[in-house]
Amino acid sequence: MTFKTADLYDQYGDDLRTCEPIFRDFGGKSRFHGPIVTVKCFEDNSFVKSTLAEPGAGRVLVVDAGGSRRCAMLGDLIAASAVEQGWAGVVLFGCVRDTVEIGQMPLGVKALASIPRKSERRGEGQRDIPVSFAGVRFAPGDHIYCDEDGILVADRAL
């Protein structure tokens, strides 16, 4: 599907939720979309790693990492696993690292910033629950549309 978020907004308007413009593109794909899978965790990327190691089938992982800028929740090894498993992308309310390598991968990645420090792995977090950040509620099964202009979320596939 070829799309532009601006065109989708013009067509569907009030049926969409629009994220605040706080994210930067880090992946090799700036346009990506798919059904949402959610993870909520704070400075522990155990659930990010385990989720992206599963078959993605074109889905997008939305991670509420609490907006922490103290450590990265996604690096090149986990991103490479996501590519191998067929994930369309990751939207991360937190940080990434290994940005040069991630930028060369066929994966959409939106995050707040980059930082070299890695996260802890304590096995803490939650999956497949509604999360909210950037002024938007994301629920498992919603559909997300991301491009250079921003992020839109819909209750259904458009």
N, C-alpha and C positions, 0 to 999 in steps of 0.2 A: 504494500500500500504506500503510495506517495501522498504525502500530506504536508500542510503547513499549519502550525497551531493558529496563526492569525485567521486563516481561511476556515478552520474548524470552529473557531470562536464566532466568526461572522455567521456561520450556518446554524450553530447550535446554541450560542449565547448562554441563556440562563440555565440550560441543561448541564453546563460545565462548571467546575470549580477551578479557579485560576490561582496558582501558587505565587506568593510574593517573589520578586526577582532577587533571590539571595544565592542562587547556585551558579557554579562555574562548570563548564564542560571539561572533562578530563579524558574521556574515552575516544577511541578512534572513530566512533559514529556519533554525530551530533543529533541525528534524527532517529528516534526509536519509539516503539510503543508496544503495548501488550497488556494482558491481564496482570493484576497486581498480586504479589505475595508480600506479606509484611513481616518484619522483625523489629522488636523493640529491645534495645540493649544499651548499656552505658559503659564505655571504655573496656569492653569485653567483646571481641568479635567471634566468639565460638559459634553463635547461631548464624552469623553471616557466612562463615566458612562452611558449616555443615549444610546450609540451605543451598548455596551455590555449587556444592558438590553433587546435588541431585539433578536429574534431568529438568531442564528449564522449559523446553517446548515453547520458546518465544515469549516467556513471561518476563516481567520486570520486578526485581526485588526492591521494595521501598523500605529503607532502614531508618528508624527513629533512634539515633544515637545520642539524643539529648542535646544536640548542637555542640557537643564537646569539640574544642579545638586543641586539646592536649595530647591526642594520639590519633593515629590512623586506624580506621576500621577496615580498610581494603587496600591491599597491595598487589603487586604483579602476580604472585603465585595464585592467590585466590581468584583474581580476575581471569587468569589463564584457565583455571578450572571452570569458571562461568562460561567462557567461550566454548570450551570443549563440551560442556553439557547443554549448550544451545540456549542460554539466557539471552534476551534482547538487551537488557541493561540493568543498571543499578542507580537508584536515586537515594542519596545518602545525606541525612541531616547530621553531618559530621565530616571527618577528614579522610583523605586518601594519602598514599605515598607511592613511590615508584612511578611517578607520573609520565616519564618519558616512555617507559615500557607499556603502560596502560594506554597511552595515546596512540600506540601503534597497533592496538588490538581491535578487532571488529566487534566492539562492545560499546554501548552507550553508558557513560558514567557521568552523573551530575553530583557534585558535592560542594561543601562550603569552601574548603581550602585544602592545601597539602601541608604535610608535616612529616619529617622522617621518623619520628618516634612511633613504634608499634604499640598496639593495645595489649592488654592482658588476655589470657584465656582461662577463665574460671568456670566456664559452662553456664554462665548466667544469662538470662534473657527470656523473651517470650516470642512466640511465632503465631502468625495467622490471627492477629487481633487488630481491631481498628487502631490507628495511630493518627496523631494530628501534629502538624508543624507547618510553617510557612503560610499560615492562614487557611489551611486545607485539611480536611479529614480524608484519610485513605483507608479503605477497607479491603480485605481480601476479596478478589473477584471483580473489584472495580477495574476500569481500564484507564491507562495513563498514556498520554501523548506528549512527547518531548522533542523539542528542536532548538535551534539557535535563539528563538524568541522567548522560550519559556516552557512551562509545564502546565498541562490541562488534565483534569481528572473527570471521568464520566462514570455514571452508574452502570453503563453498558457499553458494548463495543459500538463504535460509530461507523 
